[in-house]
Every structure is written in structure tokens, then in C-alpha cells.
Amino acid sequence: MKFNRRKPLTKLPIKVATKGFYEGFNKDVTITAKILLGLLILWAVIFPESSLAILGTINSFLLSNFSTWYILSVTFFLLVAMFLAFIPRYGKLVLGDKGDKPEFSNFSWFAMIFGAGIGVGMLTFATAEPMYHFGNNPEVIQGMATGYGADNVRYAYKWAFLHWGFSAWICYSLVGLSMAYFSFRRKLPLTIRSGLAPIFGKKLSGRLGDAIDIVAVIATLLGVAQTLGFGVEQFVSSMYRVGMGDWLLNAEGKSSAAAIIVALIVIVGVATVSALSGLGKGVKWLSNLNMWLSFILFTFFLIFGSTFFGLQSFFLGLFDYVVALPALLITIWQPDGTTVGDTLSTWQKDWSVFYWAWWIAFGPFVGVFFARISRGRSIRVYLFGTVILPALMCFIWFSVVGGTAIDLTLGGTDAISSVGQESQLLAMLDVMLSPNAAWAMAILVLVLLLTYLVTTLDSAILVINTINSGGNEGPKGRPHIIFWGVILALVVGVLLISGGLGAIKTAMVIGALPFSFVMVLMGIALIKAVLYDTTHPEVDTVDLVEEKS
């Protein structure tokens, strides 16, 4: 393969305002993103029924026509990671200059990775996801296993691990690796457009780059809104469980509008204050706190839960998942006019494709955040810490916590499967413990949920500001930090009240599609840059160093 001898792009000027309210920010990106998101909120408020209907129609079209694209895109991301991690000369490349040291300890680094990436999902989906697949999955649809039967446990974990494993984390990791590589090695701004520099070059300084960053901001906000939506539902359920009043639920037993508003004020308010304090203070402190609280909750399940059943599920599920992964990454079910074929296609769109869209939408936020905290680490260490290790943490949580729920259900308990996903963890605690002990654990869950949500949101606000300011990493623009906190609350509140979680899900799937194309190009650009740098050692921006043990 021939490479251009020209040195790579190391300067990418991005126009930012030098005075006024938008000082330090790219006005084209910031104002355009604000207008588009403002229009979405107004549309949902003024025309709730028609807006939901139109969004639903667009969502159905995208799921019918782009399912294959989503599935194969995630497969491509994993192949890029394997290529970079397993070939020694590429894996040893350091994200930074020679002699750069990591800013954070390994514990704080991983705590922030896990907390920002998926931590809140552990409280909802560690129970709900295995339980759902225990009741229904492709093997059940094809008659190979029985819903809620002992023969379906391994299949349940195979699918739960697929959705929350390597495929999920690579969507975050690839964006972060691209940002870190081009920012810390090529000295380009820490923003999404820099990841496409080897393809588009200096054109990224203009409208093209602005459009890419706008797509990233919108995808980030909608992806975080999806997580916040799930979190608010469980937060309200937890408040109700600890006795904060019947006003939290409406006549249908769902979160009331008042409860949603109060929950958002608390969560977004604390997150905004934390974001104002900066990355090294509030975000780091809260990340460490929720890791310790998570350890306490996990230890509880290790001691009092179905530990043997859970660990057995972990090892068997991990084996089944790894063996099946190559086929799962390229299996695409299309409607064929048969009951089984049509049901499999619908299931895949509702689950796998939805998850790939969610993780992709989350990619800009988590990826830029990963990049900000990963300077000085090698590509191999970075990929291990942002893909393998957090995926294994998810698997262990799903196995021990979800395994306890499955074991109790196999034993004849239906109290867990009969409630909504936001209440299943609390319902399981009620089955396991006395009323007073269950109440105390519900308090722990409530506090842990709050810290996870706040960590996710304050990180997202800082990242949105970073993108809007052309890669400036400083915690600047206090009014803008507050603004994005309010926008997040409004998007989630309006969509939850008008159409529930389904409305947020629909908006998120739509917002993720444009960024999926950006991510594929980022993967191609990253490979191109790594190949160039390792083939041209005379280039000043390349420093190959031995990876430290």
C-alpha cells in the first residue's frame, strides 16, 4: 500500500467568538444545535400527538431500512478495535507525546469510564435485561427453549451479554480513541470533526466540520436523554418505595407528571452544579463515590443473593457469548412472511438495533469524555480499559444480580416478572429481605441511582460544551453549562410526559443515524492515520514507545 509522503494535518483552526455571550464558542455549531433542539421541544409541546405520530413513522422507516446498516456498522467498529489492539506495533502507540503520564489513577480512570458509560444501566437493566430474555428471545421464538424455563437461562445471558458487552463499549471507545489520537498526537482540537482529518483535511475548518459537530451534539443530547429517561422512571419508583408519597404515581401506576418534574429538577440541578466545578472535582468525586456504593450493593448480592447460580451463569454465559459472537455480529433477520421469520425480524429491531442506535447516540458524549481522561495511555491499554474490562463488569453484574432474579423466578416467585423494568430491582429486594431491610436497601439504590445519573449528566454537559467550543477542554461558559442542563431536562420531561419512554426512544434512534455514518468514517480515518504513522517513523508526530506492564 502506498502512502502520501506529506506530513499529516496538525493544525485545524475552528472559528470561535472572541467577545460577547458566545465568547470562546463556535456560534454556528452552538446556536444551530440550540435552535434544532428548541424546535423539537416546542413541536412536542404544541403538537404532542402529531409530533409523536410523525416521529413514530420516521422511526419505523429507519428500522425497516437501516437495520442492516446499524448491525454491520457495529461489527466494523469491533474489527477496527481488534486490528489496532492485537497488532503489537499499533497497540503500543501512546495517546500523547513521549513521556506523557496518565492524569488519573487507574481506579479513578475506570470509575469515570464505568460511571459515564453505562453505570446507571446497572441498576435498571442488570435485573430487567436477563429477566426479559429469560422470558423471550430468538431461541424461544424458534421453539428451541421455553420461556421462563430452566433450559432458557443460558440463552437469556447470551443475548443480554450481546447487548451490553463488547459491541456496546466499542461504540464509545472508538469515538474516544479517535479523539485522543488526533488531539494528543496530532495536536488537533478535541472535537468530533478532528477524527475525520485524514479524510477531509482542512475542509473541516468550515461548514463541513460545523455540520459534523452539530450532528454530534444532537446525538449526544438524545442519547443521554434516553438514559436519563430510564433513570427518572426508576428514580421515581425508588422514591415511592421509600415512602415519599402516592403523588409520585398516576392512576395507571406510572410516574406522574409532577414526579417527573421533581426528579428532573433534583437530578439535573445537582449535575449542573457538578459540571460547573469541572472534571477534576465534582465529576471525579462523584464517580469514585458511586463506584464504592456499587461495590456495597454488589457485595450484598454476593452474600445474600444466588451467588453460585449467578457465577455459573457468568461463566456459561460468557462462553456462549464469545463462541456465538462472530455469527451474532452478522446475523440479520428479515421478514419472510412466516410467523417465526417476521417475529425474529421484529425482535431484532426492537432489541439489537435499538441498542446499537442507543450506544451510537451515546458515542459522542462518552467518547469525548473517554478521550479527555485517557492521555498518556497506549492504544492497547485504552481499548482494554474501555471495552474489555467494563464489559466484564457488566457481565458480572448481570450474572449475580439478574441471576438472583432468575433463580427466584425459577423457584416460583412471580413478584419480579410481574412489575415494570424500573421496579424489578426493588421488587427483588422486597422478596429477599424483611420490610425494614428492604427499605434500607431501597435508600441505597436511590442514592446510587442519583450519583450515577448525576455523573452521566455532568459529564455530558461538559462534553457538549467542549464540542461547541471547538475542542476547548476548560470548564468555561457557566451560562452555557446551565443552559444545556435545562435543555436536557426539558427534552426528557416533555417527551416523557407527552409520550413516555417510547417517545424518547424514537427521537434517539432518529438522531443516532447521521452519527453512525460519522463513526464509520472515523474508523476508516483512524486506521489510515495509524498506518501512516507507523509506516513513516520520520514524521515528528509519531512516538512509538514500549508499553509499560
ROVOLO-615925 format. One line per field, with one value per residue (C-alpha): x, y, z; residue number from 0. Coordinates in steps of 0.02 Angstrom, whole numbers. Each point is the difference from the previous one (the first is absolute). Layout:
! residues N
px: X, ... .
py: Y, ... .
pz: Z, ... .
n: NUM, ... .
***
This chain:
! residues 549
px: 0, 67, -11, 10, 167, -80, 0, -169, -113, 50, -96, -187, -58, -181, -83, -61, -73, 125, -124, -179, -113, 75, 181, 107, -139, -32, -161, -50, 5, -69, -143, -53, -5, -100, -126, -25, -24, -111, -110, -13, -58, -126, -67, -27, -84, -114, -43, 28, -107, 53, 183, 2, -91, 124, 150, -72, -19, 179, 60, -91, 75, 176, -16, -67, 133, 156, 1, 134, 104, -5, 48, 143, 65, 22, 87, 119, 39, 50, 111, 89, 32, 68, 114, 75, 11, 67, 139, 143, 69, -172, -50, 160, -38, -24, -142, 111, 178, 148, 10, -183, -70, -182, -88, -108, 36, -61, -143, -62, 23, -104, -128, -33, -4, -126, -105, -15, -13, -133, -5, -182, -52, 62, -140, -139, 62, 108, -166, -118, 104, 37, -179, -73, 108, -37, -182, 28, 144, 37, 22, -171, -75, 75, -61, 174, -33, -144, -39, 37, 65, 165, 51, -4, 123, 155, -88, -61, 178, 67, -117, 21, 189, -14, -94, 107, 168, 139, -118, -68, 167, 88, -126, 66, 180, 22, -55, 112, 150, -21, -13, 148, 109, -27, -4, 148, 110, -47, -39, -172, -147, -87, -161, -89, 51, 185, -29, -31, 157, 89, -151, -59, 152, -14, -181, -48, 37, -156, -181, 36, 82, -139, -131, 94, 9, -184, -46, 108, -82, -176, 44, 81, -149, -126, 108, 18, -186, -36, 108, -74, -175, 31, 85, -143, -125, 102, 39, -187, -31, 136, -71, -170, 75, 83, -164, 5, -185, -137, 12, 150, -113, -150, -161, 85, 141, 127, 107, -109, 42, 38, 118, 92, 23, 63, 119, 71, 24, 98, 105, 38, 26, 133, 79, 12, 84, 122, 37, 36, 134, 93, 64, 130, -114, -187, 6, 148, -67, -173, 73, 104, -151, -116, 134, 10, -189, -10, 126, -109, -156, 94, 73, -176, -54, 158, -40, -190, -40, 9, 189, 36, -140, 63, 182, -50, -104, 149, 122, -124, -73, 172, 49, -161, 15, 182, -32, -157, 64, 70, -167, -102, 93, -54, -170, -138, -179, -113, -190, -39, -189, 9, -48, 173, 95, -104, 9, 189, 17, -110, 93, 169, -60, -77, 154, 166, -26, -73, 151, 125, -88, 3, 185, 42, -101, 93, 166, 42, -28, 86, 135, 56, -6, 107, 125, 11, 51, 111, 154, 163, -72, 41, -131, 2, -22, -134, -100, 18, -60, -144, -64, 54, 2, -164, -87, 57, -64, -170, 1, 38, -137, -126, 48, -5, -144, -102, 44, -77, -161, -3, 36, -142, -117, 49, -41, -180, 9, -95, 14, 151, -62, -171, 62, 77, 186, 25, -66, 74, 156, -105, -125, 142, 62, -177, 1, 173, -11, -111, -98, 121, 155, -77, -39, 182, 63, -123, 79, 171, -70, -77, 164, 101, -121, 16, 191, 2, -124, 93, 167, -73, -82, 140, 122, -120, -20, 188, 22, -136, 89, 165, -72, -85, 161, 101, 89, 41, 11, -17, -160, -53, -161, -100, -162, 22, 27, -162, -89, 44, -54, -169, -15, 33, -135, -124, 30, -21, -144, -101, 25, -32, -159, -68, 46, 98, 164, -58, 7, 179, 48, -71, 90, 163, -4, -29, 139, 125, -7, 100, 135, 16, 68, 121, 62, 34, 103, 91, 48, 68, 93, 77, 67, 69, 89, 73, 64, 77, 85, 73, 57, 83, 103, 81, -162, 22, -172, 39, 74, 7, 37, -1, -159, 29, -59 .
py: 0, 172, 148, 185, 67, 163, 26, -23, 145, 73, 163, 15, 176, 12, 169, 52, 163, 118, 102, 7, -135, -134, 44, -155, -95, -42, 96, -99, -166, 62, 107, -125, -143, 107, 48, -179, -68, 147, -35, -183, 52, 128, -125, -132, 127, 85, -152, -150, -126, 46, 16, -173, -73, 76, -51, -176, -8, 56, -124, -144, 48, 6, -166, -82, 71, 23, -151, -83, 160, 12, -182, 0, 169, -68, -153, 116, 96, -162, -51, 168, -25, -177, 61, 137, -99, -166, 62, 47, 151, 82, -45, 79, 172, 121, 126, 150, 60, -102, 7, 45, -81, -39, 140, -116, -157, -164, -8, 178, -25, -158, 72, 146, -116, -116, 136, 107, -147, -113, 4, 55, -146, -121, 49, -21, -128, -115, -71, 44, -55, -180, -16, 55, -117, -138, 20, 27, 0, -67, -178, 8, 72, -145, -130, -46, 50, 33, 174, 10, -178, -67, -44, 186, 70, -14, 74, 146, 43, -18, 137, 110, -9, 41, 162, 59, -74, 38, 70, 130, 59, 9, 132, 110, -55, 30, 181, 27, -83, 106, 160, -43, -52, 155, 121, -64, -62, 112, 153, 25, 69, -122, -5, -122, 76, -30, -187, 20, 103, -135, -6, 180, 100, 188, -1, -44, 177, 59, -50, -185, -6, 104, -122, -148, 80, 49, -181, -54, 124, -54, -185, 28, 88, -127, -147, 72, 39, -185, -47, 140, -56, -175, 72, 119, -142, -103, 152, 33, -184, 4, 157, -82, -158, 96, 85, 173, 1, -63, 159, -78, -117, 33, -100, -126, -31, 93, 150, 155, 162, 82, -142, 12, 188, -15, -142, 100, 156, -100, -102, 136, 131, -102, -48, 181, 51, -144, 50, 178, -68, -83, -172, -21, 46, -40, -130, -93, 4, -61, -136, -67, 8, -98, -132, -29, -2, -121, -112, 0, -48, -133, -71, -13, -108, -105, -37, -13, -33, -157, 10, -176, 13, 171, -49, -155, 111, 117, -132, -96, 161, 70, -160, -4, 184, -8, -156, 71, 179, -16, -66, 123, 147, -42, -83, 107, -63, 65, -19, -152, -15, -137, 22, -48, 103, 156, -16, -20, 154, 103, -63, 48, 175, 26, -63, -13, 142, 111, -33, 33, 166, 43, -37, 96, 150, -11, -11, 186, 39, -152, -2, 180, -28, -157, 98, 140, -119, -121, 100, -95, -175, -115, -53, -178, 54, 123, -133, -123, 130, 66, -160, -162, 48, 96, -134, -132, 110, 7, -189, -29, 121, -79, -174, 29, 125, -62, -180, 23, 61, -147, -125, 72, -10, -181, -32, 56, 188, 107, 165, 52, -43, 77, 180, 126, 2, 157, -92, -174, 31, 69, -142, -125, 85, -13, -187, -26, 109, 50, 162, 107, -73, 18, 183, 31, -79, 103, 156, -61, -32, 174, 85, -108, 36, 186, -5, -100, 116, 155, -71, -37, 169, 112, -91, 23, 186, 25, -100, 99, 160, -73, -37, 169, 91, -83, -121, 117, -115, 131, 10, 165, 87, -18, 63, -130, -140, 50, 15, -177, -67, 84, -62, -179, 16, 74, -131, -143, 78, 49, -167, -103, 93, 5, -174, -95, -90, -51, 182, 20, -165, 55, 168, -84, -130, 140, 108, -144, -39, 150, -27, -184, 56, 117, -144, -113, 138, 25, -184, 13, 161, -74, -151, 113, 109, -147, -84, 162, 36, -173, -5, 171, 7, 159, 93, 109, -39, -186, -68, -189, -49, -164, -34, -5, -152 .
pz: 0, -48, 117, -35, 63, 54, 188, 81, 46, 170, -5, -16, 42, 56, 3, 173, 62, 82, 99, 57, 72, -113, 34, -24, -88, -182, -27, -156, 94, 166, -65, -133, 125, 122, -135, -60, 175, 48, -151, 52, 174, -65, -128, 134, 117, -126, -107, 114, -95, -177, 47, 79, -151, -123, 104, 10, -188, -28, 131, -84, -168, 70, 91, -159, -115, 107, 116, -106, 3, 190, 24, -125, 62, 177, -73, -92, 161, 87, -146, 9, 186, -26, -139, 110, 162, -61, -115, 118, -92, -5, 178, 70, -70, 143, 4, 28, -10, 55, 189, 26, 157, 38, 93, 106, 100, -73, 126, -34, -187, -3, 123, -118, -151, 79, 81, -157, -120, 70, 189, 16, -110, 131, 118, -128, -124, 106, 58, -142, -150, 53, 64, -166, -104, 126, -54, -185, -125, -175, 64, 82, -159, -100, 125, 61, 181, 118, 65, 187, -7, 65, -178, -45, 128, -109, -150, 107, 48, -176, -60, 155, -21, -185, 33, 146, -46, -123, -132, 120, 66, -168, -55, 139, -11, -185, 11, 151, -81, -156, 102, 111, -146, -105, 146, 102, -142, -145, 109, -77, 100, 115, -98, -113, -166, 36, -14, -187, -36, -103, -117, -17, 56, 14, -62, 178, 55, -89, -25, -17, 170, 76, -68, 74, 172, -6, -38, 148, 120, -48, 9, 169, 73, -64, 55, 174, 1, -26, 149, 105, -48, 66, 154, 40, -7, 123, 108, 20, 36, 133, 80, 8, 76, 142, 43, -78, -44, -116, -104, -87, -100, -111, -14, -116, 124, -108, 47, 17, -89, 167, 48, -166, 21, 180, -46, -146, 106, 129, -122, -126, 135, 90, -167, -55, 163, -19, -180, 55, 117, -145, -45, 136, 145, -5, -139, 74, 177, -49, -112, 144, 115, -112, -29, 188, 18, -146, 87, 157, -99, -98, 161, 71, -147, 13, 183, -2, -182, -107, -12, -64, -128, -53, -17, -98, -114, -21, -59, -107, -70, -38, -90, -101, -42, -60, -103, -80, -21, -179, -62, 104, -75, -177, 28, -74, 6, -136, -10, -107, 17, 131, 182, 63, -130, 26, 189, -3, -110, 115, 154, -74, -44, 172, 93, -90, -125, 136, 110, -140, -35, 186, 19, -159, 59, 166, -94, -21, 184, 74, -133, 24, 188, -16, -104, 128, 139, -98, -50, 26, -19, -146, -127, 68, 181, -53, -94, 143, 125, -104, -84, 84, 183, 8, -103, 125, 141, -86, -22, 185, 54, -118, 60, 188, 10, -147, 44, 171, -82, -120, 139, 106, -150, -32, 183, -28, 35, -126, 95, -106, -174, 33, 22, -120, -34, 105, 155, -19, 104, 143, -18, 15, 160, 70, -33, 75, 157, 143, -26, 102, -82, -173, 40, 51, -161, -100, 76, -59, -175, -2, 48, -121, -140, 34, -3, -162, -86, 60, -57, -171, -19, 64, -114, -147, 33, 4, -161, -91, 51, -60, -172, -10, 45, -138, 117, 144, 152, 135, 105, -76, -43, 160, -80, -137, 125, 85, -168, -54, 168, -23, -180, 55, 133, -124, -135, 123, 94, -154, -88, 158, 44, -177, -60, 131, -28, -174, -57, 61, -79, -167, 2, 50, -140, -127, 71, 3, -186, -66, 129, -46, -170, 88, 109, -148, -78, 166, -1, -176, 39, 158, -91, -136, 129, 98, -159, -57, 165, 21, -182, 8, 162, -59, 30, 154, 69, 22, 160, 15, 178, 92, 96, 188, 95 .
n: 0, 1, 2, 3, 4, 5, 6, 7, 8, 9, 10, 11, 12, 13, 14, 15, 16, 17, 18, 19, 20, 21, 22, 23, 24, 25, 26, 27, 28, 29, 30, 31, 32, 33, 34, 35, 36, 37, 38, 39, 40, 41, 42, 43, 44, 45, 46, 47, 48, 49, 50, 51, 52, 53, 54, 55, 56, 57, 58, 59, 60, 61, 62, 63, 64, 65, 66, 67, 68, 69, 70, 71, 72, 73, 74, 75, 76, 77, 78, 79, 80, 81, 82, 83, 84, 85, 86, 87, 88, 89, 90, 91, 92, 93, 94, 95, 96, 97, 98, 99, 100, 101, 102, 103, 104, 105, 106, 107, 108, 109, 110, 111, 112, 113, 114, 115, 116, 117, 118, 119, 120, 121, 122, 123, 124, 125, 126, 127, 128, 129, 130, 131, 132, 133, 134, 135, 136, 137, 138, 139, 140, 141, 142, 143, 144, 145, 146, 147, 148, 149, 150, 151, 152, 153, 154, 155, 156, 157, 158, 159, 160, 161, 162, 163, 164, 165, 166, 167, 168, 169, 170, 171, 172, 173, 174, 175, 176, 177, 178, 179, 180, 181, 182, 183, 184, 185, 186, 187, 188, 189, 190, 191, 192, 193, 194, 195, 196, 197, 198, 199, 200, 201, 202, 203, 204, 205, 206, 207, 208, 209, 210, 211, 212, 213, 214, 215, 216, 217, 218, 219, 220, 221, 222, 223, 224, 225, 226, 227, 228, 229, 230, 231, 232, 233, 234, 235, 236, 237, 238, 239, 240, 241, 242, 243, 244, 245, 246, 247, 248, 249, 250, 251, 252, 253, 254, 255, 256, 257, 258, 259, 260, 261, 262, 263, 264, 265, 266, 267, 268, 269, 270, 271, 272, 273, 274, 275, 276, 277, 278, 279, 280, 281, 282, 283, 284, 285, 286, 287, 288, 289, 290, 291, 292, 293, 294, 295, 296, 297, 298, 299, 300, 301, 302, 303, 304, 305, 306, 307, 308, 309, 310, 311, 312, 313, 314, 315, 316, 317, 318, 319, 320, 321, 322, 323, 324, 325, 326, 327, 328, 329, 330, 331, 332, 333, 334, 335, 336, 337, 338, 339, 340, 341, 342, 343, 344, 345, 346, 347, 348, 349, 350, 351, 352, 353, 354, 355, 356, 357, 358, 359, 360, 361, 362, 363, 364, 365, 366, 367, 368, 369, 370, 371, 372, 373, 374, 375, 376, 377, 378, 379, 380, 381, 382, 383, 384, 385, 386, 387, 388, 389, 390, 391, 392, 393, 394, 395, 396, 397, 398, 399, 400, 401, 402, 403, 404, 405, 406, 407, 408, 409, 410, 411, 412, 413, 414, 415, 416, 417, 418, 419, 420, 421, 422, 423, 424, 425, 426, 427, 428, 429, 430, 431, 432, 433, 434, 435, 436, 437, 438, 439, 440, 441, 442, 443, 444, 445, 446, 447, 448, 449, 450, 451, 452, 453, 454, 455, 456, 457, 458, 459, 460, 461, 462, 463, 464, 465, 466, 467, 468, 469, 470, 471, 472, 473, 474, 475, 476, 477, 478, 479, 480, 481, 482, 483, 484, 485, 486, 487, 488, 489, 490, 491, 492, 493, 494, 495, 496, 497, 498, 499, 500, 501, 502, 503, 504, 505, 506, 507, 508, 509, 510, 511, 512, 513, 514, 515, 516, 517, 518, 519, 520, 521, 522, 523, 524, 525, 526, 527, 528, 529, 530, 531, 532, 533, 534, 535, 536, 537, 538, 539, 540, 541, 542, 543, 544, 545, 546, 547, 548 .
***
